[in-house]
Amino acid sequence: MIAYYAMGGGLGHLTRARAVQHTLQFNDPVLLLTASPFATPPWIPSHWQIASVPPGPAENPTDYCEWLQNVLRQQKPTALFIDTFPMGMVGEFAQIELAEEIPWYHVARHLNWNRYTSMLSNSTSTLSFTKTYYLEPLESDHQVYLQRVSKQWIPLELTDPVYSLPTSLQEQLMQHQQDRCNLLWLIVHSGEQEEVETLIDYTQGMIRLEAVNPRVWLCTPKPCWDLPEAFEWIEVYPATSLFPWVDRVISGGGFNVMRQMEPFREKHRVLPFERYYDDQFWRVSVTQRGTGQTL
């Protein structure tokens, strides 16, 4: 069994976990440790085992570390993957001791490193990774740290599993391809309702500015508000299945959507959001410059 530690309350960590599993082609059973409310099918495979992380690790770090260590000792994984936060949310992985030595892998994306490390009060001297896979350029201090604690330092370009669209939806999209008189736009976001509403306003602004009248699909897991005329909520996961078909995609600047929209950059419109540990503004600026920046 492979334990995959994907903290964070949204959908992004889960999407990345699926992509990592698909890219690296590990076929062992997966134990997903997460606090995300989306840790159910269709957002994760039905055969993955879930260990729901208890709330408030920052308020009770000692109890949380004990819970985590007990789960890992009981489940006896053959490998451990840690997503994004190398030491965990409260420095828990600097304190974990397992009964048997197993390989630890880290999946690294861009992180506000100073902000992250300032929140940790625990020593990181015991941390050691068999491999760190880095998915995008990192801040220099972040990279230096990970290279010091990693035996191998490997770039990884993620690929997502291939999914089929529902037949009824595919028929609609094929009809749209034949009838080019109408535009079809897609808003995709798994964040809070306030952010989705901001993207809706942003889309309406583009409609007015460009004097167009597109049909707009909203792809989000939380349809709980009235939509403007010509806007329609659709339930499709992953939204990547829709990207080749639509005329425009509107989103935030999260890691997954920016990566997945790279082949369709010309029809992507991005409104980055403020995040405490992530830097969507940096990611969008790098993508828009088209630098192909590497480490």
Secondary structure, DSSP 8 states (H G I E B T S, - for coil): -EEEE--SSSSHHHHHHHHHHHHHT--S-EEEEE--TT-STTTS-TT-EEEE--S-TTTSHHHHHHHHHHHHHHH--SEEEEES-TT-SSSGGGT---SS---EEEEE----HHHHHHT--S--TT--BSEEEE-S---HHHHHHHHHHBS-EEE-----------HHHHHHHHHHHH-TTS-EEEEE--S-HHHHHHHHHHHHHHHHHHT---EEEEE-S---S---TTEEEE--SSGGGTTTTSSEEEE---HHHHHHTGGGGGGEEE-----SS--HHHHHHHHHHT-----
